[in-house]
Amino acid sequence: MKKIIILIILATTVNFLFSYSIMNRFEGNFVENLDARSIAMGSATICGETNLFQSLINPANLVNVKSKFGFQTSGNFLVNTDNRALPMYNSFDGFSGEATYVSNVNLYDGYAFGAYYREKFISAAIVYHPFVSFESNYFEQVRNNANSNNNNYPPILAKNYLNGTGGIDALSFIVAGKMSIATLGCKLSKLSGNSHLERKIIWDDWAINEISDLQNDINYSDRNFEAFSTQFGANFQISERMMFGLSFTPKIEFDVSGFVMDTLGVDSMVFVYTKYDSLANPTDSLTFGDYTIPQKFRFGLNYQPRNIMRTNFNLDVEFVKWSDVCSLYEDATNFYLGVEHKLTNSIPFRFGFNYRTDYILSNHDGFTFADKVTLPTFSVGTGFEILDKFTFDFGLELTNRQYETLDLFMDSHYDYEELWANPQYLNFADRDWSNPDLVKETFLNLQTSISYKW
């Protein structure tokens, strides 16, 4: 019904900070990798790496930096394309394809910086970087079905908004040391930030002229987050050409506080990182909920064959204990693979692949659903040095994901006969899971890094 009677126009927006899709507006987006070299190599960066930001994945990598002092900064530019489609059927009830009725395109950027100092077999660093982003922006216009056959735009009934701002930033202190064939590292991070989420249905003047007592529907939440996190890592030089590494990140539980203004029903505010019991009921207040990042254990190999031109093969495997967060989730295994090959004039060619698992929560009629979503990612990149002091790296990622969901704004909000030209032919019943939207998303992520060594 929405495909026929509602014309949805999505505005292209420009925001500042990392973000993925509108479906991540409640839980935010975890910013895992900030180094362009390792992103180009499929984020397989658990061992043998020499850049400062690669020690955010495994603190033991900090010992491998090649100079006494240095710093690194990075910039990230991400384009997210979100296409929503409805299944189409012919007169014989045969599936005839998908009809895209929303195309949402957003551009985001973000930055990080840090510095390190190395003294013989001990290194230390400080890094300020984004950890989670709540940035999101969605806008649609709801129009009625009048005048559309006369080359005119139907009048606007309402403007719908889903907006999010804020994020959680990390100030990380890293220490690493080398002992014989082993290197050990530890990272301590102070995590703090906030989020402001809005959900609004604003009636247009045309609709208010038809029904004078229409009330705008507005709800928002302001949340504050505080936590400390630790991470431990190690590298082992197995042979001249092979290294083994591992890292362990314990579960992170945030202190959450804030305020909610609610007219649409706070039950709709479900969080991927909120604890649920065996009956899918939140174990704490629905107003804010717990906020928990699951425990992670990661290990991998670095291998350098006997090539004339230097080549690196990296392979990582990561176990994520999603059951720490929610009983609806299953623990997952992520895979990362990367290759770097030096070409003529020592210009590197890098490419990689990773396969990760995420979850999306939705709430309908008091029931909470958890959908596992896979994110296959392909990446390429290169880099170069200037004056033997500066290193510029570039990485490009392409990620796709697909999942089903319901309307972001249900049809029952617009169930007023006075607003429609032919209300007798319309059905304002909210769609359920018998006819969900199919969402296809594409993420194009350009990561740049600049390193200086002295």
C-alpha positions in Angstrom: 0.0 0.0 0.0 2.8 2.4 0.8 4.3 1.8 -2.6 1.1 3.1 -4.2 -0.1 6.0 -2.1 3.1 7.4 -0.6 5.8 9.1 -2.6 9.1 9.0 -0.7 11.8 11.4 -1.5 15.2 10.9 0.3 17.5 13.9 0.6 21.2 13.3 0.1 22.9 14.6 3.2 26.5 15.3 4.3 27.5 14.5 7.9 30.7 14.4 9.8 31.9 11.1 11.5 31.7 7.5 10.8 28.3 5.9 10.2 26.8 3.0 8.3 23.1 2.7 7.9 19.9 4.0 9.5 19.4 0.6 11.0 22.4 1.2 13.2 21.1 4.4 14.7 20.2 2.9 18.1 23.3 0.8 18.8 25.8 2.9 16.8 28.6 1.7 14.6 31.7 0.1 16.0 34.8 1.7 14.4 37.3 -1.2 14.3 40.2 -0.2 12.0 41.8 3.2 11.4 44.9 2.2 9.4 44.8 2.5 5.6 47.5 -0.2 5.0 45.7 -2.9 7.0 42.3 -1.9 5.6 43.7 -2.5 2.1 44.8 -5.9 3.3 41.4 -6.9 4.4 42.0 -5.7 8.0 44.2 -8.8 8.6 46.6 -7.0 11.0 47.0 -9.1 14.1 50.8 -9.6 13.8 54.0 -8.3 12.2 52.7 -4.8 11.5 54.7 -1.6 11.9 52.2 1.3 11.9 50.9 2.9 15.1 47.2 2.4 14.5 47.8 -1.3 13.8 48.5 -1.6 17.5 44.9 -0.8 18.2 44.0 -4.3 17.0 47.0 -5.9 18.7 49.0 -3.8 21.2 52.0 -6.0 20.8 52.5 -4.6 17.2 53.7 -1.3 18.8 57.2 -2.9 19.4 57.6 -3.2 15.6 57.7 0.5 14.8 60.9 1.4 12.9 61.9 4.7 14.6 62.4 6.2 18.0 59.6 8.7 17.7 56.7 9.1 15.3 53.0 10.0 14.9 50.1 8.9 12.6 46.9 10.5 11.6 44.1 9.1 9.4 41.0 10.3 7.6 38.0 8.2 6.6 35.5 8.9 3.9 32.5 6.6 3.6 29.6 6.6 1.2 26.5 4.5 2.2 23.9 3.6 -0.3 20.7 2.2 1.1 18.0 0.8 -1.3 14.7 -0.5 0.0 12.5 -2.6 -2.1 9.1 -4.4 -2.0 8.3 -7.7 -3.7 6.1 -7.4 -6.8 3.6 -10.1 -7.9 1.7 -10.5 -11.2 -2.0 -11.2 -11.5 -1.3 -15.0 -11.1 0.4 -14.4 -7.8 3.8 -15.1 -9.3 6.8 -13.2 -8.1 7.9 -10.8 -10.8 10.7 -8.9 -9.2 11.5 -6.2 -6.6 10.4 -2.6 -6.8 12.9 -0.1 -5.2 10.9 2.7 -3.5 13.7 4.3 -1.4 17.3 5.2 -2.3 19.2 6.8 0.6 22.7 8.1 0.0 24.9 9.5 2.7 28.5 10.7 3.0 30.5 10.6 6.2 34.0 11.3 7.3 36.1 11.0 10.5 39.6 11.4 11.9 42.1 10.0 14.4 45.6 10.9 15.5 48.3 9.5 17.8 52.0 9.5 18.7 54.5 6.9 20.0 58.0 6.7 21.6 60.3 3.7 21.4 63.3 3.1 23.6 65.2 -0.1 22.7 62.8 -3.0 23.5 60.0 -0.9 25.0 57.4 1.3 23.2 54.6 3.5 24.4 51.9 5.4 22.6 48.8 7.5 23.0 46.0 7.6 20.5 42.7 9.6 20.3 40.2 7.9 18.0 36.5 7.3 17.4 35.1 4.1 18.9 31.4 4.2 18.2 29.4 6.6 16.1 25.7 7.4 16.4 25.6 9.7 13.3 22.6 9.0 11.0 20.2 11.0 8.8 17.0 9.9 7.2 14.3 12.1 5.6 11.2 11.3 3.7 8.1 13.2 2.5 4.7 11.6 2.7 2.2 12.8 0.0 -1.3 11.9 -0.8 -2.7 10.4 -4.1 -4.2 13.6 -5.5 -3.2 15.3 -8.8 -0.6 12.7 -9.6 -2.2 12.0 -13.0 -2.0 15.6 -14.1 1.7 16.0 -14.1 1.5 17.8 -10.7 3.2 16.9 -7.4 0.7 15.7 -4.9 0.5 17.8 -1.7 2.8 17.0 1.2 1.1 15.5 4.2 4.0 15.0 6.6 7.8 15.1 6.8 9.4 12.2 8.6 12.9 12.3 10.2 15.3 9.9 11.8 18.4 11.7 13.0 21.3 10.8 15.2 24.3 12.7 16.4 27.2 12.0 18.8 29.5 9.2 19.4 31.8 7.4 21.8 35.5 8.4 21.6 38.5 6.6 23.0 41.7 7.9 24.6 44.0 4.9 24.4 47.3 4.3 26.2 49.4 1.5 24.7 52.6 -0.1 26.1 54.5 -3.0 24.5 57.8 -4.8 25.2 60.0 -7.4 23.5 61.5 -10.5 25.2 63.4 -12.9 23.0 61.1 -14.3 20.3 58.0 -12.8 22.0 56.5 -9.4 22.2 53.7 -8.5 24.6 51.4 -5.5 24.7 48.6 -3.9 26.6 46.1 -1.2 25.8 44.0 0.8 28.3 41.2 3.0 26.9 39.0 5.7 28.5 35.7 5.6 26.6 33.2 8.4 26.9 30.6 10.1 24.7 26.9 10.7 24.1 24.2 10.2 21.6 21.1 12.2 20.6 18.5 10.3 18.6 15.4 11.9 17.2 12.3 10.4 15.5 9.8 12.9 14.2 6.6 13.1 12.2 5.9 16.7 11.4 2.6 17.5 9.7 2.7 19.9 6.8 0.6 23.1 6.6 -1.6 21.5 3.9 -2.6 18.7 6.3 -3.1 21.0 9.2 -5.5 23.1 7.1 -7.5 19.9 6.5 -7.5 18.7 10.1 -6.7 21.5 12.6 -6.0 19.3 15.6 -3.3 17.2 14.1 -0.4 16.8 16.6 3.2 16.2 15.6 4.7 13.0 16.9 8.2 13.5 18.4 10.4 11.4 20.5 14.1 11.6 21.3 16.7 10.1 23.6 19.8 11.6 25.0 22.3 9.1 26.4 25.7 9.4 28.0 28.3 6.6 28.0 31.3 6.0 30.3 33.6 3.0 30.5 37.1 1.7 30.7 38.4 -1.1 28.4 41.5 -3.2 28.3 43.1 -5.3 25.5 46.0 -7.7 25.6 48.2 -8.9 22.8 51.2 -11.0 21.9 53.4 -11.8 18.9 55.7 -14.8 18.5 58.5 -15.1 15.9 58.1 -18.8 14.9 60.8 -18.7 12.2 62.6 -16.1 10.1 59.6 -15.9 7.8 56.6 -16.7 9.9 55.0 -14.9 12.9 52.0 -15.8 15.1 50.0 -13.2 16.9 46.9 -13.0 19.2 44.9 -10.5 21.0 42.1 -10.6 23.6 39.5 -7.9 24.4 37.3 -8.5 27.4 33.6 -7.6 27.4 33.0 -3.8 27.8 30.0 -2.7 29.9 29.2 1.0 29.8 27.5 3.2 32.5 24.5 4.7 30.7 22.5 7.7 31.7 20.2 10.1 30.0 16.8 11.4 29.2 13.9 10.3 26.9 11.0 12.3 25.5 8.6 9.8 24.1 5.3 9.9 22.2 5.8 7.1 19.7 6.5 4.3 22.2 9.9 3.7 23.8 9.4 0.0 23.0 10.5 0.9 19.4 13.9 1.8 20.8 15.8 -1.5 20.8 19.5 -1.7 21.0 21.8 -4.4 19.5 24.0 -4.0 22.6 21.2 -4.3 25.2 20.9 -7.4 27.3 17.8 -9.5 26.9 16.6 -12.5 28.9 15.5 -15.9 27.4 12.1 -14.5 26.6 13.6 -11.6 24.7 12.6 -9.1 27.4 15.1 -6.4 28.3 16.7 -7.1 31.6 17.0 -3.5 32.5 15.0 -0.3 32.0 13.7 0.2 28.4 14.5 3.8 28.7 18.2 3.5 28.3 19.1 -0.2 28.4 22.5 -1.7 29.0 25.2 -1.0 26.5 27.7 -3.9 26.1 30.5 -4.6 23.6 31.1 -8.4 23.3 34.3 -10.2 24.2 36.6 -10.8 21.3 39.5 -13.2 20.8 41.6 -12.9 17.6 44.7 -14.8 16.3 46.5 -14.9 13.1 49.7 -15.6 11.0 52.1 -13.4 9.0 54.1 -15.2 6.3 56.9 -13.8 4.1 58.0 -16.1 1.2 61.4 -16.0 -0.4 60.5 -13.6 -3.2 62.8 -11.2 -4.9 60.2 -8.5 -4.3 59.0 -8.6 -0.7 55.5 -10.2 -0.1 53.4 -10.5 3.0 50.5 -12.9 3.6 48.3 -12.2 6.6 45.5 -14.4 7.9 43.3 -13.6 10.9 40.5 -15.4 12.6 38.3 -13.7 15.2 35.8 -15.2 17.7 33.1 -12.8 18.9 31.1 -13.9 21.9 27.8 -12.2 21.0 26.0 -14.3 23.7 27.6 -11.9 26.2 25.2 -9.3 25.0 21.9 -11.0 24.2 20.5 -14.5 24.4 19.0 -14.0 20.9 22.5 -13.9 19.4 24.8 -16.8 18.5 28.6 -16.5 18.9 30.3 -15.7 15.5 33.6 -16.3 13.7 35.1 -13.6 11.5 37.8 -14.2 8.9 40.4 -11.7 7.5 42.8 -12.3 4.6 45.4 -9.8 3.1 48.3 -9.7 0.8 50.9 -7.1 0.1 53.4 -7.4 -2.8 56.1 -4.9 -3.5 56.3 -3.9 -7.2 59.0 -1.9 -9.1 60.4 1.0 -7.1 59.1 -0.6 -3.9 55.5 0.5 -4.6 53.2 -1.9 -2.7 50.1 -3.4 -4.2 47.7 -4.6 -1.5 44.4 -6.5 -1.6 42.3 -8.4 0.9 39.0 -9.9 1.9 37.1 -10.3 5.1 33.9 -11.9 6.2 32.2 -10.5 9.3 28.9 -11.0 11.2 26.7 -8.4 12.7 23.2 -8.4 14.2 20.1 -6.2 13.6 17.3 -6.0 16.2 13.7 -5.0 15.4 10.6 -4.8 17.6 7.1 -5.4 16.4 3.9 -5.9 18.5 6.0 -6.4 21.6 8.2 -9.1 20.1 11.9 -8.6 19.5 13.6 -10.2 16.5 17.3 -10.6 15.9 18.6 -11.1 12.4 22.2 -12.2 11.6 23.7 -10.1 8.9 26.9 -11.0 7.0 29.3 -8.4 5.6 31.6 -9.7 2.9 34.2 -7.0 2.1 36.8 -6.6 -0.7 39.6 -4.2 -0.4 42.6 -2.8 -2.4 45.2 -0.1 -1.7 48.8 1.1 -2.0 51.2 3.6 -0.4 54.5 5.5 -0.9 57.2 7.3 1.1 58.5 10.9 0.9 61.9 12.0 2.1 62.2 8.7 4.1 60.1 10.4 6.9 56.5 10.5 5.7 54.5 7.5 4.6 51.2 7.9 2.8 48.8 4.9 2.7 45.5 4.5 0.9 42.9 1.8 1.3 39.5 1.3 -0.4 36.8 -1.1 0.9 33.6 -2.3 -0.8 31.1 -3.9 1.5 27.6 -5.3 0.8 24.9 -6.5 3.2 21.2 -7.5 2.8 18.4 -8.0 5.3 14.7 -7.6 5.8 12.9 -5.1 7.9 9.5 -3.3 8.3 8.5 0.2 7.6 10.4 2.9 9.5 7.2 4.8 9.8 4.0 2.7 9.8 1.0 3.5 7.6 -1.4 3.8 10.6 0.2 7.2 11.5 -1.6 8.7 8.4 -5.0 7.1 8.8 -7.1 10.2 8.3 -9.8 10.1 5.6 -9.7 13.9 5.2 -6.1 13.7 3.9 -6.7 11.3 1.0 -8.4 11.8 -2.4 -9.9 8.2 -2.4 -9.7 6.9 1.1 -12.3 4.2 0.4 -9.7 2.3 -1.7 -6.9 2.5 0.8 -5.9 0.1 3.6 -4.0 1.7 6.4 -3.1 -1.5 8.2 0.6 -1.7 9.2 2.6 -4.2 7.3 3.9 -7.2 9.2 6.6 -9.8 8.6 4.5 -11.5 5.9 5.5 -8.7 3.6 8.8 -7.0 4.8 11.1 -4.6 3.0 14.2 -6.0 1.4 17.1 -3.7 2.2 20.3 -3.8 0.1 23.2 -1.7 1.3 26.5 -0.8 -0.3 29.4 0.8 1.7 32.3 2.4 -0.2 35.0 3.3 2.3 38.2 5.3 1.5 40.8 5.3 4.3 43.9 7.5 4.2 46.8 7.4 6.7 49.9 9.6 7.1 52.8 8.4 9.2 55.9 10.3 10.3 59.0 8.7 11.8 62.0 10.4 13.3 
